[in-house]
Amino acid sequence: MTDEQESKNVTSYDIIADKWNDFRKNCVVNKCVIEFCDFLPKGADILDAGCGTGFPISSYLISEGYCVTGIDPSEKMLEKARELHLPNAIFIKSDFLSFVGTVKYDAIIAFDSLWYIPSEKQHLIYAKAADLLRQGGYFMFTHGCVHGETEGEMFGEKFYYAALSCEEIKNCLELYGFDVLRFEKNYAEKTTGQRDLLVFAKKR
């Protein structure tokens, strides 16, 4: 994936923002997000990386008493998130690798967002996550698990995706100081559908 394709992904999300918002309004929070929150301390500071419209994930986190920083490179998506007027939540225009936090986070949730990072930068994800988390912090993400690039379509707009292999992801997590708590290929359940990979990890 090129930087131009990454930029096209952002443009595509801006274009479909209204349709995406209408779709997400009818979604419930993912069971895996609820399960992940069982690890977190009360009032945890959470980075929602690729927060989109803020619903249902950021909204759920706020309802559970957490503090949320949501980041997304799509301004149109963020407009929808800000319209929710969630207490203890801020929404910032940024991609994951460029984001500079003002605190160390207790947790990072990257649900369906890391595969938009270009293939040549995929290994940087895990160093960035380690830098943003406090010691003992938690990292949850969904991802692809085959090394390479692909493309797809949502609401008539093209999107480009990239991923590392499962072995490469495990190696990166180990290299940057994470213990893997859950590593589930072909994750599937009612609230989420099917995902190639679901990971829970903890920073040592």
FIPA-830504 format. One line per 8 residues: their letters; for each residue y, z, x of C-alpha. Coordinates in steps of 0.1 Angstrom, whole numbers, padded with zeros to 4 digits, m for minus. Example, Ala and Ser with C-alpha at 12.3 -4.5 7.8 and 13.67 -1.06 7.14 Angstrom:
FIPA-830504
as	m0045 0078 0123  m0011 0071 0137
//
This chain:
FIPA-830504
mtdeqesk	0000 0000 0000  0035 m0009 0013  0067 0011 0008  0078 m0018 m0015  0047 m0011 m0037  0055 0026 m0037  0090 0018 m0049  0076 m0005 m0076
nvtsydii	0055 0024 m0089  0087 0044 m0094  0104 0015 m0111  0073 0011 m0134  0075 0047 m0144  0112 0044 m0152  0104 0014 m0174  0076 0032 m0193
adkwndfr	0092 0066 m0195  0097 0066 m0232  0062 0054 m0240  0048 0079 m0215  0068 0107 m0230  0055 0099 m0265  0019 0098 m0252  0022 0131 m0233
kncvvnkc	0037 0149 m0263  0003 0146 m0279  m0017 0159 m0249  m0029 0195 m0244  m0028 0211 m0210  m0058 0202 m0188  m0087 0227 m0187  m0087 0225 m0149
viefcdfl	m0051 0235 m0147  m0058 0266 m0168  m0088 0274 m0146  m0067 0270 m0115  m0041 0294 m0128  m0068 0321 m0128  m0063 0323 m0090  m0025 0328 m0091
pkgadild	m0005 0360 m0090  0017 0370 m0119  0051 0352 m0117  0039 0328 m0090  0063 0302 m0077  0046 0268 m0083  0055 0233 m0071  0045 0207 m0097
agcgtgfp	0043 0176 m0075  0047 0145 m0097  0058 0166 m0127  0067 0135 m0148  0082 0145 m0182  0073 0182 m0177  0048 0183 m0205  0022 0196 m0208
issylise	0017 0210 m0173  0051 0224 m0164  0056 0236 m0200  0023 0255 m0199  0031 0271 m0165  0064 0284 m0178  0047 0297 m0210  0023 0317 m0187
gycvtgid	0052 0334 m0169  0053 0313 m0137  0084 0298 m0120  0082 0261 m0116  0099 0236 m0093  0090 0201 m0106  0095 0171 m0084  0092 0134 m0092
psekmlek	0107 0102 m0078  0113 0088 m0113  0147 0097 m0126  0138 0086 m0162  0108 0109 m0162  0129 0138 m0149  0155 0132 m0177  0127 0139 m0202
arelhlpn	0116 0170 m0183  0151 0184 m0182  0155 0179 m0220  0128 0205 m0225  0152 0232 m0212  0124 0252 m0198  0135 0287 m0185  0126 0294 m0148
aifiksdf	0121 0257 m0141  0141 0232 m0121  0134 0195 m0118  0143 0176 m0087  0142 0139 m0078  0120 0136 m0048  0086 0122 m0037  0061 0147 m0023
lsfvgtvk	0064 0139 0014  0102 0139 0014  0106 0172 m0005  0122 0201 0014  0116 0234 m0004  0139 0264 m0002  0110 0288 m0006  0073 0289 0003
ydaiiafd	0053 0284 m0028  0023 0304 m0041  0007 0272 m0054  0010 0234 m0056  m0003 0213 m0084  m0005 0176 m0078  m0021 0162 m0109  m0026 0124 m0108
slwyipse	0003 0120 m0083  m0011 0118 m0047  m0026 0084 m0051  0008 0069 m0053  0014 0077 m0016  0009 0047 0007  m0025 0046 0024  m0010 0049 0059
kqhliyak	0007 0082 0048  m0023 0097 0029  m0032 0120 0058  0003 0135 0058  m0003 0150 0024  m0023 0179 0037  0001 0188 0065  0029 0187 0039
aadllrqg	0011 0209 0015  0003 0235 0042  0040 0235 0052  0052 0241 0017  0027 0269 0009  0028 0305 0019  m0003 0320 0036  m0029 0325 0010
gyfmfthg	m0013 0299 m0013  m0033 0276 m0035  m0034 0238 m0037  m0048 0219 m0067  m0050 0181 m0069  m0068 0152 m0085  m0073 0120 m0064  m0093 0090 m0057
cvhgeteg	m0122 0095 m0032  m0127 0060 m0018  m0108 0049 0013  m0086 0020 0004  m0061 0006 m0021  m0063 m0006 m0057  m0041 m0015 m0086  m0040 m0009 m0123
emfgekfy	m0018 m0011 m0154  m0003 0013 m0178  0018 0002 m0208  0020 m0033 m0194  0034 m0023 m0160  0015 m0025 m0127  0008 0005 m0105  m0006 0006 m0070
yaalscee	m0029 0034 m0057  m0043 0045 m0024  m0068 0072 m0013  m0089 0084 0016  m0126 0090 0015  m0141 0124 0005  m0151 0130 0041  m0116 0122 0053
iknclely	m0100 0145 0027  m0123 0174 0036  m0115 0168 0073  m0077 0169 0066  m0080 0201 0045  m0099 0218 0073  m0075 0205 0100  m0045 0219 0082
gfdvlrfe	m0059 0253 0075  m0074 0251 0040  m0106 0266 0026  m0121 0245 m0001  m0128 0265 m0033  m0138 0235 m0055  m0145 0199 m0046  m0158 0181 m0075
knyaektt	m0165 0143 m0075  m0165 0124 m0108  m0149 0153 m0127  m0149 0148 m0164  m0141 0169 m0195  m0124 0166 m0228  m0088 0175 m0219  m0087 0154 m0188
gqrdllvf	m0111 0125 m0192  m0127 0113 m0159  m0112 0117 m0125  m0128 0106 m0092  m0120 0139 m0075  m0108 0174 m0084  m0100 0199 m0056  m0089 0235 m0055
akkr	m0081 0248 m0020  m0066 0279 m0004  m0044 0280 0027  m0057 0304 0053
//
